Amino acid sequence: MNYQFSWRAINHKFTRPVVTNHGIWEIRESIIIRLIDVTGKVSWGEISPISWFGSETIAQALDFCHQLPKEITSEIILAIPDHLPACQFAFESALSRLGEKSASIDIQNLTYSGLLSAGEAALNQWQSLWEQGYKTFKWKIGVDNIAQELEIFNLLIQNLPDSAKLRLDANAGLNYQEAKLWLQTCDNFQPKIEFIEQPLAVNQFTEVLELSNSYSTAIAFDESVATLQQLEHYYQQGWRGIFVIKPAIAGSPSQLRKFCQQHNIDTVFSSVFETPIARQAALQLAAELSLNNRAVGFGINHFFTQPDSTFPQSLWKKL
């Protein structure tokens, strides 16, 4: 079947910058795609790359969209190469929404992890998220001096209610000794600490395995398993810890579904600061494929001004 194809580049500023070990992120750039089938049915997809996580760059995604004709086929969509995982996700998600047999998965039963700002700001932020119903929180580490972060951590963990869970995300920003110190510290606060996410660089798999066997605090892979190819690689290498999956940059949803259904892996599905278009598609995958009760990492709305009710149709009316 043929589909009319068009796209629009968008960007929006975070209400507060996202600070990680990768740097300060102030503006989210994405591409909204539109497919129209022969009956006139419209479907949307979203390309939201994070190049420092291993996806394509926004420039590569724009170049890909520029090269496509105004009429495309499902064969073209399913042949998008693996080095464009965010494009794979966007086009395949949009295509699946047009399918007669596509059914929405109920996402009502998902619970969410609220993202806290890095540094001291987290101390004044968690209460409002708690009041909104969040019981799991994620805090970025590896951003400031470790002694300073440990001081803030001690205040944060003591203030959080006993029923709360805290995730620490290093974004590959710790060295081996720092990772050991964090894990030793977290072992003292079990079971309040759910896991430490990506403590070491992607190329330090052996060291992460060693750490995961030495401490009771769980370790999750994030940057290491950003794409489906990486996910498959580290599973084959023997990783049986937690896999943080960001569907919008992982690649083909159908291939991701197949992998997760074949292997009983411990997953946490997570956001890439996408708009509601990619968010809905990602959450449906999370609801379908999560085999545990872990909160999904999509509690990020407070970092965004939410789009109005006319989005995304309004993008095409602006021309």
C-alpha positions in Angstrom: 0.0 0.0 0.0 1.1 3.6 -0.7 1.0 6.4 1.8 1.3 10.1 1.4 4.3 11.2 3.5 5.1 14.6 5.0 7.0 15.9 8.0 7.7 18.9 10.2 10.8 19.7 12.4 9.9 21.0 15.8 11.8 22.1 18.9 10.7 23.2 22.3 12.6 24.5 25.3 12.6 22.6 28.6 10.9 24.4 31.5 14.1 23.7 33.3 17.3 22.4 31.7 18.0 18.6 31.9 21.5 18.3 33.5 23.3 15.0 33.1 26.9 13.8 32.8 26.5 14.3 29.1 26.0 18.0 29.6 23.2 20.6 29.8 20.2 20.0 27.6 18.0 23.0 27.0 16.0 22.4 23.8 14.4 19.2 22.5 14.5 18.8 18.7 12.2 16.3 17.1 10.6 15.5 13.7 6.8 14.8 13.5 5.9 12.7 10.5 2.5 12.2 8.9 1.2 9.3 6.9 -2.1 9.3 5.0 -3.4 6.0 3.5 -5.6 5.6 0.4 -8.8 5.9 2.5 -7.7 9.3 3.8 -6.9 8.0 7.3 -4.1 10.0 9.0 -1.4 8.7 11.3 1.4 10.4 13.2 4.9 9.3 14.2 7.8 11.1 16.0 11.5 10.9 15.4 13.2 11.9 18.7 16.9 11.0 18.5 19.5 11.3 21.3 22.8 11.0 19.5 24.9 10.8 22.7 22.9 7.7 23.6 23.8 6.0 20.3 20.9 6.9 18.1 21.3 8.9 14.9 21.6 12.7 15.1 18.8 15.0 14.3 20.7 16.1 11.2 20.9 12.5 10.0 17.1 12.1 10.6 16.3 15.3 8.8 18.5 14.2 5.9 16.7 10.9 5.7 13.3 12.6 5.6 14.5 15.0 2.9 15.5 12.0 0.7 12.1 10.3 0.9 9.5 10.8 -1.8 6.1 12.3 -1.0 4.6 8.9 -1.5 6.1 5.9 0.3 5.3 2.2 0.9 5.4 -0.1 3.8 8.4 -1.8 2.2 10.3 1.4 2.4 9.4 1.8 6.0 10.4 -1.7 7.0 13.7 -1.3 5.1 14.9 1.7 7.2 18.5 0.8 8.2 19.5 0.0 11.7 21.7 3.1 12.0 18.5 5.1 12.1 16.7 3.6 15.1 14.7 6.7 16.0 13.4 6.8 12.4 12.6 3.1 12.5 10.5 3.6 15.6 8.7 6.7 14.2 7.7 5.3 10.8 6.8 1.8 12.1 4.7 3.3 14.9 2.8 5.5 12.5 2.4 2.6 10.1 1.0 0.2 12.8 -1.6 2.8 13.8 -3.0 2.6 10.2 -3.3 -1.2 10.3 -6.7 -2.6 10.5 -5.7 -5.0 13.2 -3.8 -2.6 15.3 -5.3 -2.5 18.8 -4.5 -0.1 21.6 -3.0 -1.7 24.7 -4.4 -0.4 28.0 -1.7 1.8 29.7 -3.9 2.7 32.7 -2.2 0.2 35.0 1.3 1.5 34.5 3.0 3.3 37.4 5.5 6.1 36.8 8.9 7.2 38.0 9.3 11.0 38.5 12.5 12.5 37.3 14.2 14.9 39.8 16.5 17.7 38.8 20.2 17.1 39.4 21.8 18.6 42.4 20.2 20.3 45.4 17.0 21.2 43.4 15.8 17.6 44.0 15.4 18.3 47.7 12.7 20.8 47.0 11.1 18.9 44.1 10.2 15.5 45.3 7.4 16.6 47.6 5.2 18.0 44.8 5.7 14.9 42.7 4.9 12.7 45.7 1.6 14.7 46.1 0.9 14.0 42.4 1.1 10.3 43.1 4.7 9.4 42.3 6.1 6.7 44.6 9.4 6.2 42.6 11.9 8.9 41.8 15.0 9.1 39.6 17.9 11.4 40.5 20.9 12.1 38.2 24.4 11.6 39.7 27.9 11.9 38.3 27.1 15.6 37.5 28.9 17.3 40.4 31.6 16.5 42.9 31.0 13.1 44.4 31.3 14.3 48.0 28.7 17.0 47.4 26.4 14.6 45.7 26.7 12.1 48.5 25.8 14.9 51.0 22.7 15.7 49.0 21.8 12.1 48.6 21.9 11.5 52.4 19.4 14.4 52.8 17.2 13.2 50.0 17.1 9.5 51.1 16.3 10.5 54.7 13.5 12.8 53.7 11.8 10.4 51.3 8.9 8.5 52.8 9.7 4.8 53.7 7.5 3.5 50.9 9.3 5.6 48.2 11.8 4.1 45.9 14.9 6.0 44.5 16.8 5.3 41.3 20.2 6.8 40.8 21.3 7.5 37.2 24.9 8.1 36.6 24.7 8.3 32.7 28.1 6.5 32.5 29.6 9.3 34.6 31.4 7.4 37.4 34.8 5.8 37.5 35.3 2.4 39.1 36.1 3.7 42.6 33.2 6.2 42.6 30.9 3.4 41.5 32.0 1.2 44.4 31.5 4.1 46.8 28.0 4.7 45.5 27.1 1.0 45.7 28.5 0.7 49.2 26.5 3.7 50.3 23.3 2.4 48.6 23.6 -1.0 50.2 23.1 0.8 53.5 19.7 2.1 52.4 18.1 -1.0 51.0 15.3 -1.6 50.0 14.8 2.1 49.4 17.3 2.2 46.5 15.8 0.4 43.5 18.9 0.5 41.3 21.9 2.5 40.0 21.6 3.1 36.3 24.7 2.9 34.0 27.4 3.6 36.6 30.3 3.1 34.2 31.1 3.7 30.5 29.6 1.4 27.8 33.0 -0.2 27.2 33.4 -1.3 30.9 31.1 -4.3 30.8 33.4 -6.6 32.7 33.8 -4.1 35.5 30.0 -3.6 35.7 29.5 -7.4 35.9 32.0 -7.5 38.7 30.2 -4.7 40.6 26.8 -6.3 40.1 28.1 -9.5 41.8 29.7 -7.6 44.7 26.8 -5.5 46.0 23.2 -6.0 46.9 22.1 -2.8 45.1 20.9 -3.7 41.6 22.6 -2.2 38.5 20.7 -1.3 35.3 22.1 -0.8 31.8 20.9 2.3 29.9 23.4 3.8 27.5 24.8 0.3 27.0 21.5 -1.0 25.6 20.2 2.1 23.8 19.4 0.3 20.6 18.1 -3.2 19.8 21.5 -4.3 18.5 23.1 -3.4 21.8 20.3 -5.0 23.7 20.9 -8.3 21.9 24.7 -8.0 22.2 24.7 -7.6 26.0 22.1 -10.2 26.5 24.3 -12.6 24.5 27.3 -11.5 26.6 25.5 -12.7 29.7 23.9 -9.5 31.2 20.9 -10.6 33.3 20.5 -7.4 35.3 18.0 -4.7 34.5 17.6 -3.4 30.9 16.4 0.2 30.6 14.7 0.4 27.2 13.9 3.7 25.5 11.6 2.6 22.8 11.8 5.8 20.8 15.5 5.3 20.1 15.6 1.5 20.4 14.7 0.8 16.7 11.9 -1.3 15.2 9.0 -1.8 17.6 8.1 -5.2 16.0 11.7 -6.4 16.4 11.9 -5.1 20.0 8.6 -6.8 20.8 10.0 -10.1 19.3 13.2 -9.9 21.4 11.4 -9.1 24.7 8.9 -11.9 24.1 11.6 -14.4 23.4 13.7 -13.5 26.4 12.5 -13.1 30.0 14.4 -9.9 30.7 14.0 -7.5 33.5 13.0 -4.2 31.8 12.3 -0.6 32.7 10.8 1.3 29.8 11.9 5.0 29.7 11.3 8.3 28.0 13.5 10.3 25.7 11.6 13.5 26.3 9.3 12.9 23.4 5.9 14.6 22.7 2.6 12.7 23.3 2.9 11.1 19.9 5.9 8.9 20.6 5.0 8.7 24.2 1.7 6.9 23.5 3.4 4.4 21.2 6.2 3.8 23.7 3.8 3.4 26.7 1.8 0.9 24.7 5.0 -1.2 24.2 5.8 -0.8 27.9 2.3 -2.0 28.9 2.5 -5.0 26.6 6.1 -6.0 27.3 6.8 -5.2 31.0 7.0 -8.5 32.9 7.4 -6.9 36.3 5.9 -4.1 38.4 8.7 -1.6 37.9 7.6 2.0 37.3 8.1 3.3 33.8 10.5 6.2 33.4 8.0 8.6 31.8 7.5 11.0 34.7 8.9 13.9 32.9 6.0 16.2 32.1 7.2 18.8 34.6 10.2 19.4 32.4 7.9 20.4 29.5 5.2 22.8 28.5 2.7 20.4 27.2 1.5 20.9 23.6 -2.0 22.3 23.0 -5.0 20.2 21.9 -4.5 21.0 18.3 -1.1 19.4 18.2 0.2 17.9 15.8 -2.4 19.0 13.2 -1.5 22.6 13.9 2.0 22.0 12.5 0.6 21.6 9.1 -1.8 24.5 9.3 1.1 26.9 10.0 2.3 26.8 6.4 
